[in-house]
Amino acid sequence: MKADSKPQGIHWLALSLLVIVWGSSFILIKRGLVSFSSMEVGALRIAISFLVLSPFVLKHLKKVPRRKLGYFILAGVIGNGLPPFLFAKAQTVIDSYMAGVLNSLTPLFTLLVGVLFFGIRTRWLNVLGVIIGLGGAIGLLTASNGAQLNNVWYGLFAVAAAVCYAINMNLVKQYLSGFDALTITSVVFMFIGIPSLVYLFAGTGFLNTLANDSEAWGNLGYIAILAVLGTAVAMIIHNWLIKQTSALFTSTVTYLMPVVSIAWGLVDGESFLVAYLLWIIVILAGVYMANKKRKPAVSAKNTH
């Protein structure tokens, strides 16, 4: 199938899987935090993903020239190493659905980083969308839990994770677009997975928690689901879908993920006020405007 052609059934299925998996990731983080610290949850997510991808590392590492290794390290640390810790830290205070909504800011920051540091040209409508989206995020954070300052500060951890994702997307597009999805994912996790494993066993009380907390193994299972499906498998599907269809079609996942995260939050008893819905609509409207592309000019032969 040629890129940018009309999506088929299998592509809609893949998109639906991404929406469900990524939209559910925040409730899985919440479950993991019942037994483990935010640092342990982040390290576990990365380490398990690395273990799943490790059989592919040596084969795909051979495809990477030495001059490109620095970009893989940057993509690993910024795009896959920091966000798991940042989201887990944020969710020690803010609700899981809130983290899911703030994650939808990623396309806004992707555009902003691209314009400021990667020479990407944009339109005034896209810039306006960034401003509106960020305003919606500020409104949502200040409206939550009676505008408690602590809630706002911890929400910024989720915003910082979205910025990391944005930097990573520009790095991958600019410097790693010539590599297939499995090569990028497996090699990237090699650089962050090994340090995460060392930290997990040498720098945390992870093993002690497993031995003394009766709920720990069950909550470890939630983190394992998050790591295997939400990180390792989902990243491969995501990159495959971009190549099979288009970035515009794949970005639809951004608009639908908050629906899933909010639904899980409501099921789990998290409070949701009507005022939140207004700010969520503002955020999604900003995301839509930021990603709005100029229509191609109609050729003269088609004007009659």
N, C-alpha and C positions, 0 to 999 in steps of 0.2 A: 504493500500500500504506500502511495506517495504521501510525503509530508504535506500537511495543510488540506488534504482531501477530506471528503465528508466522513465523519465518524461512523463506524459500523457498530453492530450490537456488542461485539467483544470489547470495543473501546468504551462504550457506555457502562458495561459491566465493570471494567477496570476502574473507571472513574467512581462508580458507586462504592466499590471496595475501598478506595482511598478515602472517600468521605466518611464511611463508617469507621474505618480503622483509625484514621487521624482524629476524627471527631471524638472517638472514644478514648483517646490516649490520656486525656486529662483526668478522667475518672479513675483510670488505672494508676496514674501517678498518686492520686489521692489515697487509693487503697494501699499502695506501697508505703506511704508516709505514716500509716497506722503503726507499723513496726520499726521502720528504718528512718534515719535522719535524711535530710535533703541531699547531703553529700553522698550518703550510701546509695540512695535511689539513683542519683545521677551516675555514679560509678558502676552500679549494677547494670543499668540500661546500656551503657557503652560496652562494658565487659562481655555481657551476654551476646550482644550484637556482633562483637568481634569474634567470639567463639563460633557463632553460626557461620560467619563469613570466612573464617580462617582456612578451610579446605581450598578456597579459591585464590588465596593471597599469592602464593609462590608462582602459580601459573600466570596470573595477571600482572604481577610485579615486573615480570620480564618484558612486558609491553611498554613499560614506562622508562623513557630516557632520563638520565641523571639530571639533566637541566630542568626537568619538569617536577622533580621530587619536592622542591620547595613549595610549589603551588599545591601539591597534594597535602603537604603538612599544614599549610595555611587553611585549606578547605577542611581538613580534619579538625583542627583546633577551633576555628571560628564557627564553622557550619555544623559540626557534629559533636564537638567536645564541650563547648560552653553551654549551649541551650539546654541539655538535659539537667544540668545543675541549676541553671537560672529558673527554669519552669518549676522544678521541685522546690526551690527556695521560695518562689512566689506563692506556691500553693500551701505553704505552711501557714499562710494568713488569708489569702483570697480564695474564693470559691473556684471549683474546677471549671464551671462554665465561663467564669470571668476570664480565666487564662485562655480558654478556647477562643473567646471573642477577641481578646487582645492579640492572639496569634494571627488573626485575619489582617493585621496591619502590615504583615510582611510584604505584600505587593507595593504598598506605599513607600516603604523604606527601600525596596528594590529599585524603584524608579528614582528616588532621591539620591541614593548612593551611585547609581548609574550616571546620573546627570552631573553630580559633583566630582566624581573621581574616575569615571570610565568614558567620558566624552559622549554620552548618549544624548541625542537631541530629543526634545519633547515639546508639547504644546501647552498653551496657557491653561487649557481645560484640565490637563493632567496635573499641573502644579496646583490648581485650585482644588482638585480632588485630594491631593496630599494634605493641604491645609484643613480641609473639611474633615478628613479622616482622623487626623491628629486631634482636632478639636473635639470630635466625638469620643475619642479615647480618654481625653482629659475629663470630659463631662461624665463618662461612665465611671471612671475611677473616683471622682469626687462625689458622685451620687450614691455610690455603694456604701452600705453600712453606716449611713448617717455622715458621710464625708469624713470618716476618721482618717487622720493624717497617716497613721500606721498602714492602713489599707492602701492608700495611694502609693506610699513608698514601696511596698511589696509588689504592687501592680507594675511598678517600673522594672522589676526583674523580668517579668514577662515581656515587657516592651523591649528591653535590652536583648532578650532572646530573639525577638522578631528582627531586630537590627542585625544580629549575627547571621540569621538565615538570609537576610537581604544581601549582606556583603558576600556570603558564600555563593549565592546564585549568580552574582556578577563575576566572581572569580572563576567559577566553573564555566560560565558562558564565554568568558574572555580567553581563558587559558587551557581549559580541559575539554572543550567541546569535541575534540577529535577522538576521545576515548569512549568506549562503550560503557553502559551503565554499571555493569558488574565490575569492571576494572576500577572505575572511580570509587564505587562504594567499598569494595574489599580492600583496596590499597589505603584509602583514607582511614578506614577503621584499624588497619594495622598500626598506624602511627599513634592513635589515641587509645586503642584497646589494651595494649601491653602496659602502658603507664597506669591505666585505670585498674587493671588486675592487681598490679603491685600495690597501689594505694589502697584498694579494697581490703586486701588481706594483711597489709603491714601498717596501715594508717587509720583503720576504723575498728569498731567493735562488732563488725558484721557477723563473725562466727559466734561470738558470745550471745548475740541477739537470737540467732538461729537455735542455740542450745537452750535458752531460757524463756523465750517468748513462744507461747503455745500457738499464736496466730502467725508467727513469722514465716513458716513454710508456705502457708496459703497466700500471704501477701507477696512473698517472693515469686509465687506463680503468676500473680498479676503483673509484676514487673517483667517477668520472662515473656509473657504475652506481648507486653508493650515493646520489648526489645526486638523480639523475633518478627512480629507482624508489623508493628508501628514504626520500626526503624529499618531493619535489614531488608525485609521483603518489600515494604512499601516504597522505599527509595528506589529499588530496582524497577518496580512497576511504574513509578512516577516518571523516571527518565525514559523508560520504554514508551510510555504514552506520549511524551513530548515528541519523540522521533516519529511515532506512528501517525499522529494527528497534527497538533500545533500547540504552541505555548498558550495561546488564547483559550483553546478548548480545555486544556489541562488546568488552567488557572481557575476554572469554574469551581474546583474543589474548595477554594478559599471562601466562596460565598455560602457554601452548603455546610462546611465543617461546624460553624457556630450553632447551627440548628441541632446537630447531633450532641454537641457538648452541653447545650442548654437543656435538651431533653434528658440527658443522663443526670444533670444537676437537679432537675425537678424530681426525677425518680428517687434520687438520693436524699431528698428533703431539703435542698438548698433553697434559700429565700430568693424570690424573683419579683421585683416591683415593676409596675407598668412604666415608670420613668426610665428604667433600664432599657426597655424596648425602644424608646425614642432614641437614645444614644447609640444603640446597636444599629438602628436603621441609618443614622447619620454616618457611622463608621463604614457600613457596607456601601452606602451611596458614594462616599469618598473613594473607596476602593474601586468601585465601578468607573467613576470619572477618571481616576488615575490610570486605569488600564484601557480607556477608550482610545481606539486607534482611528487615525484619519482614514476616511473612505478613499479608495483609489480613484483617481480622475477617470472619467468616462472618455474613451477615445472618440475621435471625430466620426469614425465609421459606425459607431453605435448610437449616434445622436439623432438619427433620422428613422 
